[in-house]
Amino acid sequence: MALREVIKIPHPTLRRKAHKIHQFDEELRKLVQDMIETMRDEPGVGLAAPQVNISQRLIVVEYSEDDSVQNAKVKVFVYVNPELTKLSEKKVTGIEGCLSVPNLYGEVERALSVSVHGLNQYGKDISTHANGWLARIFQHEIDHLNGVLFVDRADKLYKPEDVPDEEHS
């Protein structure tokens, strides 16, 4: 596997709507593995294909139920052509950053819970219901597939040294 370069704003690929994926082949599975390796190397909690300059509808997300516990179970989600099928009416505001938008954070309002539907890297239907931080990650990564960055949704933007100590909820 190989690390991919994470492109940064104002790269035009970040502002394009990504194309649906129709081929579930070895090339796609290699891209998935490269993206997981790149996400971990950066380090990030999610990565969308447009962030590695591939205009396709693919995201990877890595989530731990409890970051405070060493060796806590970590789950990797791979979604091809993901769609948010249900968003809660309840919204929460939280601080977000992005590998493609270095040295900037923002307060972004997102749905507290979401349902995500799509395909896995083998073309099989998958669905996830996510709450809290995981729901935020899915919304952020799926935004990338539509050419939307967190800065477009942020109420306030911060430099790293100015980020408030606690997240808003």
N, C-alpha and C positions, 0 to 999 in steps of 0.2 A: 504494500500500500504506500501511498505517498501523501505528503502534506500539500495542500493547495494554498495558493495565495488568497487571502481575504481582501477583497477590493474595498476601497474606502470612498466616501462621498468626495467629490461629485461624480464619480464614475457613472456613465449613463445606464449601464445594466441594472443598477439599483432602482432606477425609476421606471423600468419597463414591466408590463404585466407578463409574467412567465407563461411559457407554453405547456399545455398538458402533455403528459408522458403516455405514449402508447406502446412502447417496446420494453418488455421486462426481460432483459438479457444480461449477459455477463458484464457488459459495459456499464449498465445501470448499477449492478451490485458492486462493482469496483468504485464507482462514484460514491455510493453510500458509505463504503468503508473508508475512502479518502476523506469524506466529510466528517465522519465520526472522529477519525484521527486528528483532523485539523481543528475541530471543535474542542477536543480535549487539550490540544497543544496550545491553543490561544490564551487562556482557557475560557470556554464559554459554556452555556447551558443549552444552547440551541444554535442551529445554523441552517440557513436556507440556501438552496443551490445558486440563486442570483448573487449571493455574497462571495461565491467562488467563481463568478463570471460565467455561470451556466444558467441561461434563461429557461429553466424548466421548473415544474411544480413539484419540488421535492424538499422536504425538511427532515432534519434529525434533531432530536431533543434527548437530553440526558437529565434524569431527575432522581434525586434521593429524597425519600420520605422524611428523613431526619439528618440534616447536615451536622448536628452536634454530636452524633454517635459515630465513632470510628467503625469502619467496616459495615456501615448501614447499607441496606440493600439499595442498589442503584438500578434504575430501569432505563433502557434506551428505547425510544420510540422512533420508528422510521415511517414516514407518511409520504406516499406518492399521490398527487392530485388531491390534497386534503381540502376539506370544506368544513367550515363551522356550521353545524346544522341546528344548533340551539345555543342561545346566549341568555344567561339569567338577566332579569330586569335589574337586579341589585348590582350596583357598580362600586368599585373601590379604586382609590387613587394610590399609586405606588411609584417608586423611583425605578426608572429603567435606564439602561445603557445599551450599547450595541458595538459589536466588533467592527462594523463598517462605519461607525461614527465615533472615532476615538476622542477621548478627553472631553466628553460632553454627556451629561445625564439629564433626565427630565422627569417631571411629575406627569404621569399618564393615567387617565381614567380608563378602566377596562371592566368587562363583565366579570363578576366574581366566579361564575362557573360557566363552562361551555361543554358542548358535545362536539366531537370531531369525528368525521367519517372520511375514509379514503381507502387506499390500497397499500399493501405492503410491497416490498421490493420484488416479490414473486407474483404480484398481480391479484392477490387475495384480498377480499373485503375485510376492513378492520374499522373498529370504532372505539373511542375512548371518551369517558366522561371525566372532566378535570375540574378541580376546584383550586382556588387560591393562586399560589405561585405557579403551579403547573398550567392552570388556565391562562395566566398572563403570558407565559412562555409561548404557548400555542398561538395565542392571538398575535403576539409580536412576530413570530416566524411566518405565519400565514400572511400577515401584512406585507412582508418582504416579497411574497409571490405576486402581490398586486401593485408593486412599485411604491409602497407606502413605508415610510420610516417613522420611528417613534417621535422624532422631532416634529413631524407633521401633526401629531396628536397631543403633544406636550403642552401643558398649561404654563409651566415654568421650566427654564433650562438652567443647568448649573455646570460650572467647571468642577473637576474632581475635588478640589480643596474646599468648595462651597456647598457640597452635598449635605443636606440635613442628616443628623445622626440616626434618626429613626424614620422608618417608612410610614407613610400615611395609610390608613385603612378606612 
